Amino acid sequence: MHASPTLKEKIDAIASCIIERLIKFHIRECASKPITYEFKEHFDRRDAELLFEQAIDPLIPAAHDVINTLAPIPDVRLDGRALKNNGIRHLTIKWWNVDAITFEGEMEVSALRKMVADARLTRIDSIQQLGLTYLDLITEIEGVRIPAYGPICLQNSEGEATDSRYSGRPFVSLGFQWPKDQAARPMKFLAQFREDQLPKEVRETYGLGTSLISIFTSVQTQDDEEFDAETPSRDFAVFRFPLSGEGHLAEQTAEGQTPAMAIVGWKAVQDTPSWPDLLSGELSLSAAAQDALHAVNDGVLGCVNARRIGIAVDEADQAFVARNVDYFWGVGNLPPTAAFRGASLETFAENKLCGWPLWSRERLWMTSDGKRMHPLLHIAVGDGDFANLGLNAIRTAHLFIDPKNPDIMKITPWTLSAL
């Protein structure tokens, strides 16, 4: 027999549902002023309906159906911990831009986030009811993995003049003009890749020979750059020239060039699609596997957005986010819930050749003549410079190649990496 819920438990239950719905539907509309609802002394079902009518219904027509999720109140999962503040009198909900939600008043938001996290864990674990076991799902995902190659680097070394490397000085052909960005500033040398030093499988797949691929990037990128699948990013300059002619090491003309890292080899790994590709419906996955992945996606997304918009979280919630948020953005393991515990599949998150793109949020496939190009390089850099290339990456970009014409290469704009 359920104990009668206290006023505080009722308020917490309603508030957690509000957080769930706001985050799930990605509120993007603007409100002229915050909507505030004063909790009355007698908090009953009508109060809950009024709360939804005033705060949710104007923006989400589907919220009428949400009311049904509130009954019976005693069955709503609660955190079980007493909040520090005894008397909650009001809840203010503001929204003014994408996913910007703040809560004001005497409510301890971290406890509400923990309740939401608990509810989401329950939802994720419920995928076991889809008739798909953990091993079934892992087996299916393993079926769409493809080879990728991570660089083995030697710090503070350029190697030979034409060797593959990150940063340092580029080897250029005679008459080379150092590229400049849109503001006429010298670009920064990012990396060069000698084709005959790449893995044999990569060379044979794309018809690469003995040319050198060199990549330069803007010191200050264009944040307002619009992505166009047919147009390379203006943040970069990419060159491919044969090594049969004369050339020389060019002195860096951009300020603050970081030490070189010679690439002395490549390590093969099996690469898993990141979440945007897993959820795309384009892979050879069963309907049950896709349902399971979408269930995990729903469970993680709320915590991702909560972290993005600055909702305070306690240690328990931080642990939940740490277990789940990274893989949603494509850089961590599958969430170790009851259904996924022990999984080791991941998208290789550092600098790599080929493999699956490490999408930040949306997929940015480049195209050539309307056909999707293939990912050749994933580039990951740290904050401020390239000294920690591939470690704690802040920005990422992808170089794509036309599988039928290696001279056609395009690169995506810089995007933020995992949160």
BELLINDA-V402907 format. One record per residue. N is the residue number from 1. BURIAL is # if it has 16 or more other C-alpha atoms within 10 Angstrom, else .. Layout:
BEGIN
n->[N;N]
burial->[BURIAL;BURIAL]
END
This chain:
BEGIN
n->[1;2;3;4;5;6;7;8;9;10;11;12;13;14;15;16;17;18;19;20;21;22;23;24;25;26;27;28;29;30;31;32;33;34;35;36;37;38;39;40;41;42;43;44;45;46;47;48;49;50;51;52;53;54;55;56;57;58;59;60;61;62;63;64;65;66;67;68;69;70;71;72;73;74;75;76;77;78;79;80;81;82;83;84;85;86;87;88;89;90;91;92;93;94;95;96;97;98;99;100;101;102;103;104;105;106;107;108;109;110;111;112;113;114;115;116;117;118;119;120;121;122;123;124;125;126;127;128;129;130;131;132;133;134;135;136;137;138;139;140;141;142;143;144;145;146;147;148;149;150;151;152;153;154;155;156;157;158;159;160;161;162;163;164;165;166;167;168;169;170;171;172;173;174;175;176;177;178;179;180;181;182;183;184;185;186;187;188;189;190;191;192;193;194;195;196;197;198;199;200;201;202;203;204;205;206;207;208;209;210;211;212;213;214;215;216;217;218;219;220;221;222;223;224;225;226;227;228;229;230;231;232;233;234;235;236;237;238;239;240;241;242;243;244;245;246;247;248;249;250;251;252;253;254;255;256;257;258;259;260;261;262;263;264;265;266;267;268;269;270;271;272;273;274;275;276;277;278;279;280;281;282;283;284;285;286;287;288;289;290;291;292;293;294;295;296;297;298;299;300;301;302;303;304;305;306;307;308;309;310;311;312;313;314;315;316;317;318;319;320;321;322;323;324;325;326;327;328;329;330;331;332;333;334;335;336;337;338;339;340;341;342;343;344;345;346;347;348;349;350;351;352;353;354;355;356;357;358;359;360;361;362;363;364;365;366;367;368;369;370;371;372;373;374;375;376;377;378;379;380;381;382;383;384;385;386;387;388;389;390;391;392;393;394;395;396;397;398;399;400;401;402;403;404;405;406;407;408;409;410;411;412;413;414;415;416;417;418;419]
burial->[.;.;.;.;.;.;#;.;#;#;#;#;#;#;#;#;#;#;#;#;#;#;#;.;.;.;#;.;.;.;.;.;.;.;.;#;#;.;#;.;.;.;.;.;.;.;#;#;#;.;#;#;#;.;#;#;.;.;#;.;.;.;#;.;.;.;.;.;.;#;.;.;#;#;.;#;.;#;#;.;.;.;#;.;.;.;.;#;.;#;#;#;#;#;#;#;.;.;#;#;#;#;.;.;.;.;#;#;#;#;#;#;#;#;#;#;#;#;#;#;#;.;.;#;#;.;#;.;.;.;.;#;#;#;.;.;#;#;.;.;#;.;.;#;#;.;.;#;#;#;#;.;#;#;.;.;#;#;.;.;.;#;#;#;#;#;#;#;#;#;#;#;#;.;.;.;.;#;#;#;#;.;.;.;.;#;#;#;#;#;#;#;#;#;#;#;#;#;.;.;.;#;.;.;.;#;.;#;#;.;#;#;#;#;#;#;#;#;#;.;#;.;.;.;.;.;.;.;#;.;.;#;#;#;#;#;#;#;.;#;.;.;#;.;.;.;#;.;.;#;.;#;.;.;.;.;#;#;#;#;#;#;#;.;.;#;.;.;#;#;#;#;#;#;#;#;#;#;#;.;.;.;.;.;#;.;.;#;#;#;#;#;#;#;#;#;#;.;#;#;#;#;#;#;#;#;#;.;.;.;#;.;#;.;.;.;#;#;.;#;#;.;#;#;#;#;#;#;#;#;#;#;#;#;#;.;#;.;#;#;.;.;.;.;#;#;#;#;#;#;#;#;#;#;#;#;#;#;#;#;#;.;.;#;#;#;#;#;.;.;.;#;#;#;#;#;#;#;#;#;#;#;.;.;.;#;#;.;#;#;.;.;#;#;#;#;#;#;#;#;#;#;#;.;.;.;.;.;#;#;#;#;#;#;#;.;#;#;.]
END
